[in-house]
Amino acid sequence: MADERLIVALDFHTADDAKKLVDELGDEVNFYKVGMELFYSVGAEIIHWLKARDKKIFLDLKLHDIPNTVAGGLCSLMNLGADILNVHASGGFTMMKTAAQALHDEAAKRGVACPKLIAVTILTSINQAEWYGALKISEQVADFAKIAQSAGLDGVVASPQEAKLIRDTCGENFLIVTPGVRPAGANIDDQSRIATPAAALANGATHLVIGRPIRAAQNPREAAQKILAEMRGV
């Protein structure tokens, strides 16, 4: 059975490229992230295709707008059947609370399972030198996590470097989805706050979002297997 702590990012322009990677990874991977690049290109087609293959989906569109607009957008996206949806924590407590309540109400009305809703804290491409906030990045991430939890969200997206602080702050029953995960020796690309898969999990991450180290590998299936082997040790 695939380790659902691993979420492979399908950062492609075309459905064909995404489908090729999914087919290549086969039963090694069961959870995929569909972000702006792919969704804005092909729309719901790729979601339906993945669901038909019993794959789980993190639909990473990072909604950020006034509360009612975000709530309505999430209720529309719920039709697609994604397992995780997200918003930006910087939208504020009221936006997140309104969104979470609307999503739960809509799921209850339809008699379906409610997708998990998580909040993006601070993008993993941002380092302390370019951060414009009054607080240190780690402090701001922890603050966002506390606000998201109090607003009724299921977790956050944060770098693996802040995972332990979030776990200590928010307790055990809180999702911590971490991009910026790089196996030892891999290129860091445009990420700044990174960690290895084992370190991210040891710090308290519940899910690892990994794209280029698998997608750009000569043998993606073998690359995924190596990452999964490292994860099994934690």
For each residue, the residues with C-beta under 8 A, 3 or more apart:
1: 30
2: 6 27 28 29 30 31
3: 6 228 231 232
4: 30 31 56 207
5: 201 205 206 207 208 231
6: 2 3 29 31 207 208 210 224 227 228 231
7: 31 32 33 58 177 207 208 209 210
8: 21 25 29 31 32 33 209 210 211 214 215 224
9: 32 33 35 179 209 210 211 212 215
10: 18 21 22 32 33 34 35 38 46 211
11: 35 37 38 211 212 215
12: 15 17 18 21 37 38 41 215
13: 17 37 38 41
14: 17 18 41 42
15: 12 18 19 38 41 42 45 46 49
16: 19 20
17: 12 13 14 20 21
18: 10 12 14 15 21 22 34 38 42 46
19: 15 16 22 23 46 49
20: 16 17 23 24
21: 8 10 12 17 18 24 25 214 215 220
22: 10 18 19 25 29 32 50 53 55
23: 19 20 26
24: 20 21 220 221
25: 8 21 22 28 29 214 220 221 224
26: 23 29 221
27: 2 30
28: 2 25 221 224 225 228
29: 2 6 8 22 25 26 32 224
30: 1 2 4 27 54 55 56
31: 2 4 6 7 8 55 56 57 58 83 207
32: 7 8 9 10 22 29 50 55 56 57 58
33: 7 8 9 10 57 58 60 209 211
34: 10 18 38 39 46 47 50 57 58 59 60 82
35: 9 10 11 38 39 60 61
36: 39 40 60 61 62
37: 11 12 13 40 41
38: 10 11 12 13 15 18 34 35 41 42 46
39: 34 35 36 42 43 46 47 59 61
40: 36 37 43
41: 12 13 14 15 37 38
42: 14 15 18 38 39 45 46
43: 39 40 46
44: 47 48 80
45: 15 42 48 49
46: 10 15 18 19 34 38 39 42 43 49 50
47: 34 39 44 50 51 57 59 80 81 82
48: 44 45 51 52 80
49: 15 19 45 46 52 53
50: 22 32 34 46 47 53 55 57
51: 47 48 54 55 57 81
52: 48 49
53: 22 49 50
54: 30 51
55: 22 30 31 32 50 51
56: 4 30 31 32 83
57: 31 32 33 34 47 50 51 80 81 82 83 84
58: 7 31 32 33 34 82 83 84 86 177 207 209
59: 34 39 47 77 80 82 84 85 86
60: 33 34 35 36 86
61: 35 36 39 77 85 86
62: 36 86 87 88 120
63: 70 73 74 85 86 87 88 91 99
64: 70 87 88 90 91 95
65: 69 70 73 91 95
66: 69 70 95
67: 70 71 91 94 95 97 98 99
68: 71 72 98
69: 65 66 72 73
70: 63 64 65 66 67 73 74 87 91 95 98 99
71: 67 68 74 75 98 99 101 102 103
72: 68 69 75 76 102
73: 63 65 69 70 76 77
74: 63 70 71 77 78 85 87 99 102 103 117
75: 71 72 78 102 103 106
76: 72 73 79
77: 59 61 73 74 80 82 85
78: 74 75 81 82 85 103 106 107 112 114 115
79: 76
80: 44 47 48 57 59 77
81: 47 51 57 78
82: 34 47 57 58 59 77 78 85 115
83: 31 56 57 58 115 116
84: 57 58 59 115 116 117 118 175 177
85: 59 61 63 74 77 78 82 103 115 116 117 118
86: 58 59 60 61 62 63 117 118 119 120 157
87: 62 63 64 70 74 91 95 96 99 117 119 120 153
88: 62 63 64 91 119 120
89: 96 119 120 121 144 145 147 148 156
90: 64 144
91: 63 64 65 67 70 87 88 95 96
92: 95 96 147
93: 96 97 147 150 151
94: 67 97 98
95: 64 65 66 67 70 87 91 92 98 99
96: 87 89 91 92 93 99 100 119 147 148 151 152 153
97: 67 93 94 100 101 151 152
98: 67 68 70 71 94 95 101 102
99: 63 67 70 71 74 87 95 96 102 103 117
100: 96 97 103 104 117 151 152 153
101: 71 97 98 104 105 152
102: 71 72 74 75 98 99 105 106
103: 71 74 75 78 85 99 100 106 107 114 115 117
104: 100 101 107 108 114 152
105: 101 102 108 109
106: 75 78 102 103 109 110
107: 78 103 104 110 112 113 114 115
108: 104 105 111 114
109: 105 106
110: 106 107
111: 108
112: 78 107
113: 107
114: 78 103 104 107 108
115: 78 82 83 84 85 103 107
116: 83 84 85 154 155 175
117: 74 84 85 86 87 99 100 103 153 154
118: 84 85 86 148 153 154 155 156 157 175 177
119: 86 87 88 89 96 144 145 148 153 155 156 157
120: 62 86 87 88 89 123 156 157
121: 89 140 141 144 145 156 157 158 162
122: 126 131 137 140 141 144 158 159
123: 120 126
124: 158 159 178 179 180 191 192 193 194
125: 190 191 192
126: 122 123 130 131 137 192 193
127: 130 131 137 192 193
128: 131 136 137
129:
130: 126 127
131: 122 126 127 128 136 137 140
132:
133: 137 140
134:
135: 139 140 143
136: 128 131 139 140
137: 122 126 127 128 131 133 140 141 162 193
138: 141 142 161 162 165
139: 135 136 142 143
140: 121 122 131 133 135 136 137 143 144
141: 121 122 137 138 144 145 156 158 159 162 165 166
142: 138 139 145 146 162 165 166 169
143: 135 139 140 146 147
144: 89 90 119 121 122 140 141 147 148 156
145: 89 119 121 141 142 148 149 156 158 166 169 170 174
146: 142 143 149 150 169 170
147: 89 92 93 96 143 144 150 151
148: 89 96 118 119 144 145 151 153 155 156
149: 145 146 152 153 170 174
150: 93 146 147
151: 93 96 97 100 147 148
152: 96 97 100 101 104 149
153: 87 96 100 117 118 119 148 149 156
154: 116 117 118 174 175
155: 116 118 119 148 174 175 176 177 206
156: 89 118 119 120 121 141 144 145 148 153 166 174 175 176 177
157: 86 118 119 120 121 177 178 179 209
158: 121 122 124 141 145 162 163 166 176 177 178
159: 122 124 141 162 163 178 179 180 193 194 195
160: 163 178 180 181 193 194 195 199 200 203 205 208
161: 138 180 193 194 195 203
162: 121 137 138 141 142 158 159 165 166 193
163: 158 159 160 166 167 176 178 200 203 204 205
164: 167 168 203 204
165: 138 141 142 162 168 169
166: 141 142 145 156 158 162 163 169 170 174 176 204
167: 163 164 170 171 172 174 176 203 204
168: 164 165 204
169: 142 145 146 165 166
170: 145 146 149 166 167 174
171: 167 174
172: 167
173:
174: 145 149 154 155 156 166 167 170 171
175: 84 116 118 154 155 156 206 207
176: 155 156 158 163 166 167 204 205 206 207
177: 7 58 84 118 155 156 157 158 205 206 207 209
178: 124 157 158 159 160 163 181 195 200 205 207 208 209
179: 9 124 157 159 191 209
180: 124 159 160 161 191 192 193 194 195
181: 160 178 194 195 196 197 200 205 208 209 210 213
182: 186 187 188 191 194 195 196 213
183: 186 196 197 213 223 226 227 230
184: 196
185:
186: 182 183 212 213
187: 182 212
188: 182 191 192 194
189: 212
190: 125
191: 124 125 179 180 182 188 194
192: 124 125 126 127 180 188
193: 124 126 127 137 159 160 161 162 180
194: 124 159 160 161 180 181 182 188 191
195: 159 160 161 178 180 181 182 199 200 203
196: 181 182 183 184 199 200 230
197: 181 183 200 201 208 210 227 230 231 234
198: 201 202 230 231 233 234
199: 160 195 196 202 203
200: 160 163 178 181 195 196 197 203 205 208
201: 5 197 198 204 205 208 231 234
202: 198 199 234
203: 160 161 163 164 167 195 199 200
204: 163 164 166 167 168 176 201
205: 5 160 163 176 177 178 181 200 201 208
206: 5 155 175 176 177
207: 4 5 6 7 31 58 175 176 177 178
208: 5 6 7 160 178 181 197 200 201 205 227 231
209: 7 8 9 33 58 157 177 178 179 181
210: 6 7 8 9 181 197 213 214 227
211: 8 9 10 11 33 214 215
212: 9 11 186 187 189 215 216
213: 181 182 183 186 210 216 217 223 227
214: 8 21 25 210 211 217 220 223 224 227
215: 8 9 11 12 21 211 212 220
216: 212 213
217: 213 214 220 222 223
218:
219: 222 223
220: 21 24 25 214 215 217 223 224
221: 24 25 26 28 224 225
222: 217 219 225 226
223: 183 213 214 217 219 220 226 227
224: 6 8 25 28 29 214 220 221 227 228
225: 28 221 222 228 229
226: 183 222 223 229 230
227: 6 183 197 208 210 213 214 223 224 230 231
228: 3 6 28 224 225 231 232
229: 225 226 232 233
230: 183 196 197 198 226 227 233 234
231: 3 5 6 197 198 201 208 227 228 234
232: 3 228 229
233: 198 229 230
234: 197 198 201 202 230 231
